Amino acid sequence: MNYKFKLYFIIYKLFIYYINKLINKMSQINELQNLNIKEDNSETNLSILIYKKNGASILETLESTLDKIKKIDNPIKRGKLSTNYFNLKKMIEDFYMDSIISSIFFVNEKVYEYKLNKNEMKVMEEYKIRDYLSYSDFTFKNAYFYDLFYNFDFNYSFIINKNEYIIKKWNQNKDKVVESGKISASTTIKDNYESIRKVHNHKNNIYIYGNNVKDIATYSNPKVVLENDDYSRNELNEISVKEEMKANHLILQNRLNDLQNEKKIDLYVFGKLKFEIKDAIEAYLIKELFIQKEKYEKLQTFIEDKSAFNFKVYFIDKIENGDIGEQFIQNYNGIMGVKYY
């Protein structure tokens, strides 16, 4: 009996330990996602990521930046930036001269430090993120850093150059070569391409480019064939946003066509974010939402119960003048909900 009690006690302690560890981890993630720091009403709010650098080397970087700030013409901006960088410099001098820093600093009148956890450091290493990233803007870049560390939805590229292939995954802020090799006689380029579907379980567009792209008609869809030999991550992101918008336009057009059917018209919700749309979401009536991205971000601030966002969202914007995206924004204020029934 005593043995069983000890065993149960050990299991209980382990359970409590891992629950507390999970709570602490989620608390830190939420801290980064929902940064509660007052922002200055100017583009002088600093967001600076430092990874595995010692205090002395960071001081050199900050002093160099302070020298550049002296050349800014606007005296108000120059003064605020100087003060903010000086405050961070003072903190480094006081606490980190003999330490290795792996943190994000958010700075205006005060300096707020967010220390990277093990998983975030793993992302830094795996995706070879630069060890010093500095942003000055009207808002802090905590949303960017949260996306950097916790967004693992990737697009894939299949790059064909002479007798070698490269499979790369990427999103807005990071990329990684996941496979590469020579195209041997025992395999075909298509076999390597199809591994993106089978091995990496990617069902969306694959972006194909390189200097040896040919005979790809039988490659599985969806795919996008690009003209140039090489693309930066920013260029690929711009292309993917446009391709996704094209797909959303097609779905939007189908839903708007259904508006002509009197039997389906009651399925649609139009109106203002804070009233008709908000009410329908809080009543769990919405199955699909077509909306401009900036309006969706605003909508999220109106609804406290985040579990109500359990529907498919299609972001809509115009690709070119007069297209269905522009018409939707002009005629329907860029907002339309589709109900379950």
Steps between C-alpha positions, in 0.01 A plus 500: 500500500783736591672421166185584302458826689856603418449412134177701479669789677790501250256489205303786655813712548609435141152593376507830694853572376410463132172689539685794658764482228228514233325790676827695524572439133152612391526802728823606332353448152196708594733763641664537161172486309318747723771746589362747754731799459389851421620605156622844411300676226797517263719264299753479782379188684796262488473122462846341508580130494845399623607136485809351662700821496704639785438840652821657370422420134146635538635824645706552185189449286292740712771767498523475121121541477509803730756663269267446202204645692687830538454553124118482513351838403178478704601621850209328681564163337875539549455579868262212573709244317815621674332469839364153427828360372684663790259335749570159346875571497485590871319174580762297313781681683335445841398134468647323196864597450618151600198310372370340182170656395212311337204735537263738327506855635199728457605858570349845522501688832577173677679180398297178506691173456349176367741208544492235229403152614658174379250446218548854371878452507452177306315696228786751489748218437291286266404785267828691536331822611736797524639556848407870504169639371401861566173676418379853568131563437170642625430162664709232665577197281389236750247363247782454248717317754208284611443402136873437456508253788158335481380507139587166337262521205733482203491532125729276296725564201638239261812637333654321200853600396673281239531156666415598856180582685428699817188486716460809714229591750430863585255745646500873561795511737711183468607231254693176491630253243342170605638281223746520212696266279603381160244362260620146443419249229301291748253779572326783318452865574130427542572245776689765696222753440227261617689441825379846606147358500586160648783571745418856602121462463465830315167535319516863388686674218855390427708774336721363221795692355864465394703476182387149402121509531341285231252217445305577819146474365441172686627632834224498762290812555472756641826647371629835381772510235718811519705652220825604668786280617506627857281688750553655842271408787336845480430452129353155561281635779363772270421239235335262749283780644381581149431134420307454824302814424412365156364182661304704757354711217366186330333382821362850563356515148319170556350623827388828342340302217301309761352830615285487188331189641211615723514173694856574613484873565426450872835326540686828454591757763593858411538811713741657743783320677392604849135409455362256240828313435602492867155378608497218245848384603418504872189293423722243323303540178786574261651228279704726269611860522618710204680808626791738451793407725517831687127478578543145629772618738266772624215249534712286732520787749120510527452134601642372828408133452764386249336157472230674294754533215438142389426571133688524173637848424563618143699821485392716208680787331531622145765364268431745220258783433141392447543140613258313726704598807463871432130459420447311826666777700299773327160324494507301825748699712743209479306283748272201444413207725351168386293311757469126553123512444 
